[in-house]
Amino acid sequence: MLSNSTNRRVFLQGASAAAIAVGVSGSVLAADPAEKAVVAVIGTGGMGTGHVRTLSARNDVEIAWLCDVDEKRLASAAEVVKQAKGKSPQITRDLRQVLDDKTVDAVWIATPDHWHTPAALLALNAGKHVYVEKPCSHNIREGRLLVDAAQRTGKVVQVGTQSRSTACVQDGIQRVLNGDIGDVLISKAWNSQLRGTIGKSQPGMPPANLDYDTWLGPAPAVPYRPNLLPGVWRWWYDFGCGDIGNDGVHDIDVALWGLGVTTHPHRVSCFGTKLFFDDDQQFPDSQYSVCEYAPDPKTGKKKQFIFEQRIWSPYLQEGYENGAAFYGTKGVLIMGHTIGWKLFGPRNKLIAERTGSADLAAHHTNFLDCIRGKVKQTNAHPMVGHLAATIVHLSNIAARVDSVLHFNPETEQISNHEAAAMLVKRKYREGHWSVPKDV
Ligand SMILES: NC(=O)c1ccc[n+]([C@@H]2O[C@H](COP(=O)([O-])OP(=O)(O)OC[C@H]3O[C@@H](n4cnc5c(N)ncnc54)[C@H](O)[C@@H]3O)[C@@H](O)[C@H]2O)c1
């Protein structure tokens, strides 16, 4: 077994070109899964540890590195690998050490959102394939940089919306795209669940186990406060995208897939406010977005996408907590996030249904298959991630400025509102090594 990538690359010089996938920087991985992919997980918190567990169960990968800025989380994720594989991975708090390791083929990025694109760009430029958690960007400009960098480097990118690789979801979407419910003119995604409050806090000292300066990375150097962690950075503008960019983006992605759109909307309106929580959370707890797509050049038809969110609801919506619905001229398909779907015809006749749950391992397999050259494109390639994340960002911007936005899908600029146009990008920490060039 050749576990050393340098040896492996030498060995592969004689291998069949058809059997290998080659990126511009020379990273080569055999189609044969006996040749292990050497990988790293960057960010070993809640979801990162989920990736570590799922990857540890595979025989076709070697987890060479784990990286986290929190010593405790790093140690506990390393223990997961040790228990599963009998060998500890290398650990670091500085992702650049991982990227400097020429033997690493691919990295999984499961940091907070403000690190997603900056880390992904550094990894792509270092010649690594990238699995990056959703939303793939913290703002619209970053999403574009990610799409362009994937194209420029020729590296494989998978965005962490695992519904794209989940058989039950694929089946439902295929029926929608096949015309089983007629022409789908509108789709909707919703996020209806009961979240906890993040309370109110004052700036304080970060815990000793956390390298807070690296945690901040490209974000403005705001003081640490207790209700940034764990996980609740999501509700702060500098680090997250609200629940629309957290749970919402999964179903937004599915809803856009079935709607069949391959571009951005040209008009977006969104009301968003806090009706329930009285805490530090900066994003809305109640949010309603309507996006309109310009007439399709082939059909001449416009389409609409709707998003609804109430994160204070201890009950289901349309039978599912989170989900997506496709409104066709002959029927409707209602899909629950990670649960299944039902297809109704005229007069609500149930025509078909299926249950199933999200398949993270299948999403990993699809990424690895693409690196090995077995499939041409990942199921959640960067443009798919960018389209869904852009809905998140435009909706949040429209809610913040309380206006209908006119968006140019080609230039990815807001044309009718000066303050909103500024929010297509964000403010970075001046001089930090992680700040992307050309932002
Ligand atoms: N695909 C899914 O179903 C799913 C589910 C949950 C979360 N997520 C995504 O995963 C990401 C992480 O979410 P979470 O809930 O695990 O958050 P979390 O806060 O629990 O974990 C993030 C981890 O990243 C670490 N980190 C921060 N900066 C880092 C850096 N520069 N280098 C290395 N590590 C760094 C933190 O210390 C923390 O351990 C989010 O983007 C979220 O949207 C995806």
The ligand as an SDF file (V2000), in Angstrom:
LIG
                    3D

 44 48  0  0  0  0  0  0  0  0999 V2000
  -23.9630   20.2610    6.3780 N   0  0  0  0  0  0  0  0  0  0  0  0
  -24.6200   20.2660    7.5110 C   0  0  0  0  0  0  0  0  0  0  0  0
  -25.6240   19.5780    7.7100 O   0  0  0  0  0  0  0  0  0  0  0  0
  -24.1390   21.1520    8.6230 C   0  0  0  0  0  0  0  0  0  0  0  0
  -24.6330   20.9890    9.9230 C   0  0  0  0  0  0  0  0  0  0  0  0
  -24.1040   21.8180   10.9240 C   0  0  0  0  0  0  0  0  0  0  0  0
  -23.1580   22.7890   10.6090 C   0  0  0  0  0  0  0  0  0  0  0  0
  -22.7380   22.9150    9.3330 N   0  0  0  0  0  0  0  0  0  0  0  0
  -21.7440   23.9390    8.9640 C   0  0  0  0  0  0  0  0  0  0  0  0
  -20.5030   23.6000    9.5340 O   0  0  0  0  0  0  0  0  0  0  0  0
  -19.8080   24.7710    9.9360 C   0  0  0  0  0  0  0  0  0  0  0  0
  -19.4310   24.6480   11.3830 C   0  0  0  0  0  0  0  0  0  0  0  0
  -20.6030   24.6240   12.1630 O   0  0  0  0  0  0  0  0  0  0  0  0
  -20.5720   24.0370   13.6320 P   0  0  0  0  0  0  0  0  0  0  0  0
  -21.9590   23.9750   14.1020 O   0  0  0  0  0  0  0  0  0  0  0  0
  -19.7590   22.8090   13.6460 O   0  0  0  0  0  0  0  0  0  0  0  0
  -19.8070   25.2210   14.3930 O   0  0  0  0  0  0  0  0  0  0  0  0
  -18.8000   25.1010   15.6030 P   0  0  0  0  0  0  0  0  0  0  0  0
  -18.6140   26.4620   16.1430 O   0  0  0  0  0  0  0  0  0  0  0  0
  -19.2630   24.0150   16.5170 O   0  0  0  0  0  0  0  0  0  0  0  0
  -17.4490   24.5820   14.9230 O   0  0  0  0  0  0  0  0  0  0  0  0
  -16.5830   25.4040   14.2100 C   0  0  0  0  0  0  0  0  0  0  0  0
  -15.1600   25.0080   14.6070 C   0  0  0  0  0  0  0  0  0  0  0  0
  -14.2500   25.7090   13.7890 O   0  0  0  0  0  0  0  0  0  0  0  0
  -13.1630   26.0910   14.6180 C   0  0  0  0  0  0  0  0  0  0  0  0
  -12.4060   27.1650   13.9700 N   0  0  0  0  0  0  0  0  0  0  0  0
  -12.6940   28.4780   13.9040 C   0  0  0  0  0  0  0  0  0  0  0  0
  -11.7550   29.1210   13.1850 N   0  0  0  0  0  0  0  0  0  0  0  0
  -10.8640   28.1880   12.7760 C   0  0  0  0  0  0  0  0  0  0  0  0
   -9.6700   28.2210   12.0110 C   0  0  0  0  0  0  0  0  0  0  0  0
   -9.1880   29.3610   11.5130 N   0  0  0  0  0  0  0  0  0  0  0  0
   -9.0080   27.0710   11.8110 N   0  0  0  0  0  0  0  0  0  0  0  0
   -9.4490   25.9050   12.3220 C   0  0  0  0  0  0  0  0  0  0  0  0
  -10.5830   25.8120   13.0730 N   0  0  0  0  0  0  0  0  0  0  0  0
  -11.2760   26.9440   13.2750 C   0  0  0  0  0  0  0  0  0  0  0  0
  -13.8070   26.4520   15.9300 C   0  0  0  0  0  0  0  0  0  0  0  0
  -12.8860   26.4680   17.0030 O   0  0  0  0  0  0  0  0  0  0  0  0
  -14.8500   25.3510   16.0530 C   0  0  0  0  0  0  0  0  0  0  0  0
  -14.3460   24.2090   16.7300 O   0  0  0  0  0  0  0  0  0  0  0  0
  -20.7670   25.9320    9.6790 C   0  0  0  0  0  0  0  0  0  0  0  0
  -20.4060   26.6190    8.5340 O   0  0  0  0  0  0  0  0  0  0  0  0
  -22.1170   25.3100    9.5100 C   0  0  0  0  0  0  0  0  0  0  0  0
  -22.9210   26.0180    8.6050 O   0  0  0  0  0  0  0  0  0  0  0  0
  -23.1860   22.1100    8.3460 C   0  0  0  0  0  0  0  0  0  0  0  0
  1  2  1  0
  2  3  2  0
  2  4  1  0
  4  5  1  0
  4 44  2  0
  5  6  2  0
  6  7  1  0
  7  8  2  0
  8  9  1  0
  8 44  1  0
  9 10  1  0
  9 42  1  0
 10 11  1  0
 11 12  1  0
 11 40  1  0
 12 13  1  0
 13 14  1  0
 14 15  2  0
 14 16  1  0
 14 17  1  0
 17 18  1  0
 18 19  2  0
 18 20  1  0
 18 21  1  0
 21 22  1  0
 22 23  1  0
 23 24  1  0
 23 38  1  0
 24 25  1  0
 25 26  1  0
 25 36  1  0
 26 27  1  0
 26 35  1  0
 27 28  2  0
 28 29  1  0
 29 30  1  0
 29 35  2  0
 30 31  1  0
 30 32  2  0
 32 33  1  0
 33 34  2  0
 34 35  1  0
 36 37  1  0
 36 38  1  0
 38 39  1  0
 40 41  1  0
 40 42  1  0
 42 43  1  0
M  CHG  2   8   1  16  -1
M  END
$$$$
